[in-house]
């Protein structure tokens, strides 16, 4: 597993400002190529379904299936994890909290298929997988003020200047979370890139819509499970930083 040692995290405010402007126009998603993702008006189609041979289904022509998917999303409480990677954290959390519905977003197809297999093998009905860029698929899929919690664990820092447009944690993402989180909904972030942690902290601290979660929210994290990356950091003694912020009522 890569550690990032010796790599420089680029901070370019001018580049970031241009990226934010283009993102509002729909550019800079899913690796920078908006044409690689279905249009958001297709709604619930990015769900993955498991058949005899696992395959990503990008269309939903079955009215019963569509109705079932909508019912799944209407359940409360509802939580999401963005960029679930190997899936250890969201998978184990879903198993330990059967009363909660979970949706995991991931843009790497093989990781989606791997988690789908585990869901089917262990029969975890309260977890679904979405093979999409969350910034494009969440607006039409997740109802406003419906999420109890959104987790973003060890997002790709996109080290190079030309890749700044791909970074997830920006003002645009906080705008999206303001729409989708419940009042007092939690945004939980972890990173092992110190420079990125400073950017994240400044972003959250300067945004008047979010405040640090106090001890009254500890119950939401009581049965958290480490991601593969977090387990690696703990094993190798690599420091990481976490942020727990709450959307103001």
Secondary structure, DSSP 8 states (H G I E B T S, - for coil): ----TT------HHHHHHHHHHHTTT-S-TTT-GGGS--GGGGGGGB-B--SS-B-------HHHHHHHHHHHH-SSEEEEES-TT-HHHHHHHHH-TTSEEEEE-S-HHHHHHHHHHHHHHT-TTEEEE-S-HHHHHHHHS-TT-EEEEEEES-----SGGGGGG-S-SHHHHHHHHHHEEEEEEEEEEES-HHHHHHHHHHHHT-TTEEE--GGGGGGGTT----HHHHHHHHHT---EEEEEEE--
